[in-house]
Amino acid sequence: MNLTFPWPPSALNPNTRHAHWSTLARAKKRYRAACALQARAQGAHRIHASRLAVSLLFVPPDRRPRDLDNCISSMKAGLDGLADVIGVDDSNWQLLAELDRFGTIGGLVRVEVRPCLP
């Protein structure tokens, strides 16, 4: 299953400072719901597998340098939204992440989900 999610909002970057904890909580809730909605719209459904291999390709919205670990952290709420839709807890995922470093501009995250081989 191949899905495309919107780029995580800057409020979810771990380096962002928030005036109040509720600001971050609202941003997480909105992004989780948006990714769940996108997954359903793109045909995602419940998967009957105990383990999944999930690949992420981050395509930044501009050419500024980014840290892959911050991208993954920013995507946590979105991955939780995906987990809600497919019904497999993200603790049972084998995660592979890559940052598009070829200068492509897109502002999106490409997600590939497949059953994990034993």
Backbone as ProteinMPNN parsed JSONL, in Angstrom:
{"seq_chain_A": "MNLTFPWPPSALNPNTRHAHWSTLARAKKRYRAACALQARAQGAHRIHASRLAVSLLFVPPDRRPRDLDNCISSMKAGLDGLADVIGVDDSNWQLLAELDRFGTIGGLVRVEVRPCLP", "coords_chain_A": {"N_chain_A": [[0.846, -1.159, 0.0], [0.676, 2.129, -0.959], [0.946, 5.401, 0.131], [0.332, 8.94, 0.402], [1.128, 11.582, 2.456], [0.479, 14.823, 3.939], [3.081, 17.284, 4.505], [4.46, 17.366, 7.776], [3.218, 19.748, 10.163], [5.017, 22.683, 11.241], [4.758, 23.082, 13.956], [4.946, 20.593, 15.091], [7.572, 19.902, 15.069], [10.323, 18.797, 16.965], [12.087, 20.762, 17.86], [10.71, 23.087, 18.095], [9.443, 25.751, 20.046], [6.833, 26.047, 22.373], [4.21, 28.11, 23.531], [2.33, 27.165, 25.251], [1.268, 23.992, 26.536], [-1.067, 23.047, 25.381], [-1.172, 24.009, 22.807], [0.604, 22.435, 21.31], [-0.673, 19.967, 21.7], [-3.116, 20.343, 20.33], [-2.154, 20.669, 17.694], [-1.018, 18.142, 17.241], [-3.313, 16.513, 17.405], [-4.85, 17.48, 15.246], [-3.144, 16.884, 13.044], [-2.916, 14.111, 13.227], [-5.571, 13.328, 12.739], [-5.862, 14.368, 10.143], [-4.022, 12.821, 8.672], [-5.112, 10.268, 9.049], [-7.543, 10.608, 7.711], [-6.588, 11.139, 5.107], [-5.342, 8.669, 4.597], [-7.535, 6.884, 4.578], [-8.95, 7.976, 2.41], [-7.212, 7.36, 0.373], [-7.49, 4.692, 0.122], [-6.656, 3.015, 2.22], [-7.011, 0.403, 4.6], [-8.112, -1.908, 7.174], [-5.539, -4.088, 8.186], [-4.59, -7.408, 8.319], [-2.188, -8.402, 9.877], [0.619, -9.238, 11.856], [3.027, -7.944, 12.012], [4.534, -5.14, 10.397], [6.261, -3.664, 7.632], [7.258, -0.459, 7.263], [7.906, 2.191, 5.191], [9.249, 5.418, 4.926], [9.419, 8.323, 2.975], [10.637, 11.409, 3.025], [9.805, 14.383, 1.533], [10.825, 17.452, 1.394], [9.299, 20.778, 1.83], [10.845, 22.857, 0.912], [14.238, 23.864, 0.098], [15.788, 23.974, 2.364], [18.156, 22.67, 4.743], [17.496, 19.646, 6.527], [17.051, 17.584, 9.455], [16.97, 14.108, 9.636], [16.111, 12.7, 11.901], [14.517, 14.598, 13.233], [12.504, 14.901, 11.354], [11.285, 12.373, 11.453], [10.371, 12.382, 14.117], [8.55, 14.497, 13.955], [6.626, 13.33, 12.428], [5.289, 11.515, 13.988], [2.61, 11.792, 15.09], [1.149, 11.63, 12.728], [1.755, 9.021, 11.903], [0.528, 7.651, 13.951], [-2.124, 8.192, 13.298], [-2.288, 6.73, 10.912], [-1.906, 4.17, 11.98], [-4.27, 3.944, 13.43], [-6.112, 3.633, 11.348], [-5.262, 1.317, 9.9], [-5.14, -0.592, 11.855], [-2.963, -1.826, 13.12], [-0.717, -1.767, 15.667], [1.806, 0.693, 16.071], [4.071, -0.122, 17.4], [4.673, -2.539, 16.438], [5.89, -2.225, 14.034], [8.366, -2.216, 11.504], [10.446, 0.254, 10.854], [11.57, 2.292, 8.223], [13.279, 5.085, 7.159], [13.792, 7.878, 5.015], [15.315, 10.795, 3.721], [14.625, 12.96, 1.117], [17.18, 14.066, -0.643], [17.785, 15.251, -3.022], [17.043, 17.697, -3.905], [14.419, 17.899, -4.613], [11.276, 19.453, -4.453], [8.385, 19.386, -2.557], [6.851, 19.027, -0.223], [5.711, 16.846, 1.222], [5.021, 13.51, 2.492], [5.896, 10.354, 1.594], [4.552, 7.198, 2.03], [5.068, 3.787, 2.413], [3.53, 0.748, 2.953], [3.855, -2.563, 3.926], [3.48, -6.121, 4.442], [5.586, -7.544, 6.918], [8.3, -9.667, 6.447], [8.836, -12.837, 8.002]], "CA_chain_A": [[0.0, 0.0, 0.0], [1.436, 3.372, -1.065], [0.148, 6.546, 0.554], [1.004, 10.241, 0.455], [0.625, 12.42, 3.54], [1.017, 16.195, 3.91], [4.267, 17.552, 5.329], [4.058, 17.69, 9.16], [3.297, 21.172, 10.492], [6.22, 23.065, 11.998], [4.468, 22.99, 15.388], [5.283, 19.25, 15.561], [9.018, 19.72, 15.098], [10.754, 18.772, 18.369], [12.859, 21.955, 18.21], [9.802, 24.227, 18.209], [9.051, 26.135, 21.405], [5.411, 26.33, 22.462], [3.839, 28.964, 24.648], [1.491, 26.392, 26.16], [1.216, 22.587, 26.123], [-2.272, 22.771, 24.602], [-0.88, 24.344, 21.42], [1.17, 21.219, 20.734], [-1.703, 18.922, 21.725], [-4.057, 20.626, 19.227], [-1.461, 20.403, 16.429], [-0.918, 16.68, 17.111], [-4.65, 15.972, 17.154], [-5.232, 17.857, 13.877], [-2.335, 16.171, 12.058], [-3.301, 12.699, 13.317], [-6.857, 13.206, 12.045], [-5.645, 14.642, 8.718], [-3.355, 11.654, 8.073], [-6.091, 9.171, 9.036], [-8.477, 10.925, 6.639], [-5.864, 10.924, 3.854], [-5.137, 7.222, 4.418], [-8.827, 6.305, 4.167], [-9.257, 8.488, 1.077], [-6.323, 6.71, -0.578], [-7.801, 3.265, 0.08], [-6.118, 2.231, 3.33], [-8.021, -0.362, 5.329], [-7.563, -2.782, 8.206], [-4.601, -5.096, 7.711], [-4.495, -8.537, 9.241], [-0.782, -8.806, 9.971], [1.131, -8.938, 13.19], [4.164, -7.027, 11.857], [4.541, -4.422, 9.129], [7.421, -2.874, 7.227], [6.761, 0.854, 6.865], [8.975, 3.042, 4.66], [8.889, 6.833, 4.814], [10.287, 9.182, 2.174], [10.312, 12.798, 3.311], [10.097, 15.31, 0.435], [10.625, 18.748, 2.068], [8.621, 21.834, 1.08], [11.839, 23.794, 0.381], [15.589, 23.275, 0.035], [16.534, 24.126, 3.618], [18.594, 21.376, 5.273], [16.658, 19.081, 7.584], [17.566, 16.396, 10.129], [16.049, 12.99, 9.476], [15.507, 12.347, 13.191], [13.439, 15.554, 13.495], [11.406, 14.571, 10.434], [10.601, 11.191, 12.0], [9.655, 12.823, 15.318], [7.421, 15.329, 13.531], [5.649, 12.469, 11.76], [4.726, 10.567, 14.967], [1.151, 11.904, 15.155], [0.637, 11.123, 11.46], [1.86, 7.558, 11.927], [-0.531, 7.185, 14.851], [-3.345, 8.233, 12.505], [-2.23, 5.574, 10.021], [-2.114, 2.985, 12.814], [-5.708, 3.9, 13.736], [-6.839, 3.169, 10.17], [-4.92, -0.051, 9.492], [-5.379, -1.491, 12.975], [-1.74, -2.49, 13.588], [0.003, -0.867, 16.563], [3.105, 1.068, 15.503], [5.167, -0.812, 18.088], [4.927, -3.748, 15.648], [6.356, -1.809, 12.719], [9.788, -2.062, 11.207], [10.411, 1.557, 10.207], [12.702, 2.736, 7.423], [13.01, 6.482, 6.793], [14.781, 8.491, 4.145], [15.062, 12.2, 3.403], [14.957, 13.234, -0.28], [18.259, 15.058, -0.633], [18.104, 15.577, -4.413], [16.538, 19.018, -4.226], [13.011, 17.863, -4.993], [10.417, 20.217, -3.56], [7.045, 18.831, -2.613], [6.122, 19.223, 1.021], [4.882, 15.674, 1.463], [5.679, 12.316, 3.001], [5.425, 9.149, 0.919], [4.554, 6.077, 2.971], [4.811, 2.469, 1.834], [3.232, -0.224, 4.008], [3.791, -3.937, 3.419], [3.697, -7.105, 5.507], [6.988, -7.802, 7.245], [8.634, -11.075, 6.321], [9.27, -13.378, 9.297]], "C_chain_A": [[0.903, 1.237, 0.0], [0.518, 4.545, -0.777], [0.996, 7.815, 0.499], [0.325, 11.083, 1.527], [1.184, 13.825, 3.393], [2.245, 16.311, 4.821], [3.811, 17.906, 6.749], [4.184, 19.181, 9.45], [4.51, 21.48, 11.371], [5.998, 22.984, 13.503], [4.855, 21.62, 15.952], [6.779, 18.965, 15.571], [9.48, 19.758, 16.552], [11.557, 19.997, 18.8], [11.994, 23.196, 18.375], [9.453, 24.482, 19.668], [7.577, 26.513, 21.406], [5.131, 27.176, 23.694], [3.064, 28.171, 25.699], [1.385, 24.964, 25.633], [0.016, 22.289, 25.229], [-2.084, 23.106, 23.121], [-0.335, 23.118, 20.69], [0.121, 20.115, 20.664], [-2.71, 19.106, 20.589], [-3.428, 20.3, 17.879], [-1.339, 18.896, 16.192], [-2.267, 16.072, 16.749], [-5.088, 16.259, 15.721], [-4.46, 17.05, 12.838], [-2.666, 14.678, 12.058], [-4.598, 12.46, 12.543], [-6.693, 13.409, 10.54], [-4.999, 13.447, 8.02], [-4.291, 10.45, 8.027], [-7.084, 9.375, 7.892], [-7.828, 10.688, 5.27], [-5.68, 9.438, 3.572], [-6.426, 6.551, 3.949], [-9.175, 6.711, 2.741], [-8.406, 7.813, -0.004], [-6.467, 5.191, -0.556], [-7.212, 2.416, 1.186], [-7.27, 1.572, 4.087], [-7.331, -1.218, 6.375], [-6.683, -3.844, 7.575], [-4.511, -6.189, 8.769], [-3.074, -9.086, 9.187], [-0.296, -8.433, 11.356], [2.296, -7.945, 13.131], [4.111, -6.389, 10.477], [5.894, -3.763, 8.894], [6.87, -1.564, 6.668], [7.956, 1.706, 6.443], [8.449, 4.46, 4.501], [9.903, 7.531, 3.92], [9.813, 10.612, 2.387], [10.76, 13.668, 2.14], [9.792, 16.71, 0.973], [9.936, 19.789, 1.189], [9.582, 22.873, 0.492], [13.216, 23.139, 0.481], [16.418, 23.48, 1.305], [16.968, 22.759, 4.126], [17.721, 20.928, 6.443], [17.38, 17.882, 8.207], [16.529, 15.299, 10.008], [15.373, 12.639, 10.8], [14.386, 13.314, 13.574], [12.242, 15.291, 12.595], [10.596, 13.394, 10.98], [9.791, 11.582, 13.235], [8.426, 13.648, 14.968], [6.287, 14.489, 12.953], [4.915, 11.536, 12.724], [3.199, 10.618, 15.024], [0.515, 11.378, 13.873], [0.686, 9.609, 11.385], [0.836, 6.949, 12.872], [-1.879, 7.187, 14.134], [-3.42, 7.075, 11.532], [-2.492, 4.288, 10.791], [-3.585, 2.836, 13.19], [-6.489, 3.286, 12.577], [-6.549, 1.707, 9.861], [-5.033, -1.069, 10.626], [-4.178, -2.288, 13.439], [-0.956, -1.469, 14.396], [1.392, -0.574, 16.002], [4.297, 0.492, 16.267], [5.536, -2.1, 17.351], [5.363, -3.412, 14.226], [7.873, -1.829, 12.658], [9.859, -0.811, 10.342], [11.709, 1.846, 9.47], [12.374, 4.144, 6.943], [14.161, 7.031, 5.973], [14.347, 9.921, 3.842], [15.504, 12.434, 1.968], [15.96, 14.374, -0.31], [18.648, 15.501, -2.049], [17.524, 16.914, -4.843], [15.091, 19.034, -4.687], [12.207, 18.649, -3.97], [9.01, 19.653, -3.677], [6.229, 19.09, -1.369], [5.18, 18.075, 1.311], [5.72, 14.536, 2.026], [5.059, 11.125, 2.272], [5.609, 7.979, 1.877], [4.239, 4.797, 2.218], [4.631, 1.482, 2.985], [3.139, -1.603, 3.359], [3.984, -4.899, 4.582], [5.189, -7.37, 5.69], [7.235, -9.307, 7.136], [9.161, -11.598, 7.652], [10.759, -13.548, 9.42]], "O_chain_A": [[1.783, 1.375, 0.85], [-0.555, 4.669, -1.368], [2.225, 7.758, 0.544], [-0.891, 11.273, 1.51], [2.243, 14.011, 2.794], [2.417, 15.544, 5.768], [2.864, 18.676, 6.909], [5.153, 19.813, 9.028], [4.964, 20.635, 12.143], [6.961, 22.832, 14.255], [5.07, 21.49, 17.157], [7.207, 17.906, 16.029], [9.08, 20.65, 17.301], [11.693, 20.244, 19.998], [12.498, 24.251, 18.759], [9.199, 23.549, 20.43], [7.127, 27.234, 20.515], [5.73, 26.986, 24.753], [3.134, 28.472, 26.891], [1.408, 24.746, 24.422], [0.073, 21.376, 24.406], [-2.77, 22.539, 22.27], [-0.768, 22.805, 19.581], [0.042, 19.402, 19.663], [-3.112, 18.13, 19.955], [-4.083, 19.72, 17.013], [-1.533, 18.426, 15.071], [-2.345, 15.208, 15.876], [-5.637, 15.383, 15.054], [-5.043, 16.581, 11.861], [-2.692, 14.051, 10.999], [-4.704, 11.498, 11.782], [-7.316, 12.702, 9.748], [-5.383, 13.098, 6.904], [-4.265, 9.689, 7.06], [-7.426, 8.426, 7.186], [-8.447, 10.105, 4.38], [-5.845, 8.995, 2.435], [-6.404, 5.74, 3.024], [-9.642, 5.888, 1.953], [-8.828, 7.707, -1.155], [-5.655, 4.482, -1.151], [-7.265, 1.189, 1.098], [-8.363, 2.129, 4.19], [-6.103, -1.247, 6.45], [-7.037, -4.43, 6.551], [-4.374, -5.913, 9.961], [-2.801, -10.096, 8.538], [-0.738, -7.449, 11.949], [2.528, -7.195, 14.08], [3.694, -7.022, 9.506], [6.579, -3.359, 9.834], [6.101, -1.57, 5.707], [8.89, 1.919, 7.216], [7.344, 4.674, 4.004], [11.109, 7.351, 4.086], [8.712, 10.977, 1.975], [11.94, 13.695, 1.793], [8.631, 17.117, 1.006], [9.979, 19.703, -0.038], [9.176, 23.684, -0.34], [13.333, 21.988, 0.902], [17.615, 23.192, 1.318], [16.235, 21.783, 3.965], [17.269, 21.746, 7.245], [18.217, 17.248, 7.563], [15.344, 15.527, 10.25], [14.185, 12.316, 10.818], [13.4, 12.896, 14.181], [11.097, 15.44, 13.02], [9.366, 13.422, 10.968], [8.645, 11.155, 13.382], [7.382, 13.518, 15.607], [5.125, 14.895, 12.988], [3.999, 10.829, 12.304], [2.557, 9.568, 15.006], [-0.541, 10.748, 13.921], [-0.235, 8.98, 10.864], [0.333, 5.853, 12.623], [-2.69, 6.283, 14.339], [-4.488, 6.493, 11.338], [-3.215, 3.413, 10.315], [-4.092, 1.717, 13.261], [-7.419, 2.509, 12.794], [-7.469, 0.936, 9.589], [-5.023, -2.275, 10.38], [-4.34, -3.323, 14.086], [-0.573, -0.423, 13.873], [2.076, -1.476, 15.518], [5.432, 0.617, 15.808], [6.588, -2.686, 17.608], [5.219, -4.232, 13.319], [8.562, -1.506, 13.626], [9.378, -0.819, 9.209], [12.801, 1.671, 10.011], [11.303, 4.371, 6.38], [15.328, 6.707, 6.194], [13.156, 10.211, 3.723], [16.649, 12.138, 1.626], [15.612, 15.521, -0.03], [19.724, 16.065, -2.246], [17.517, 17.23, -6.033], [14.588, 20.075, -5.108], [12.429, 18.526, -2.765], [8.504, 19.465, -4.784], [5.028, 19.347, -1.459], [4.004, 18.282, 1.609], [6.95, 14.587, 2.037], [3.847, 10.915, 2.327], [6.678, 7.793, 2.457], [3.261, 4.729, 1.474], [5.475, 1.393, 3.877], [2.433, -1.787, 2.368], [4.583, -4.538, 5.595], [5.948, -7.412, 4.722], [6.472, -10.113, 7.668], [9.862, -10.877, 8.36], [11.246, -13.994, 10.459]]}, "name": "protein", "num_of_chains": 1, "seq": "MNLTFPWPPSALNPNTRHAHWSTLARAKKRYRAACALQARAQGAHRIHASRLAVSLLFVPPDRRPRDLDNCISSMKAGLDGLADVIGVDDSNWQLLAELDRFGTIGGLVRVEVRPCLP"}
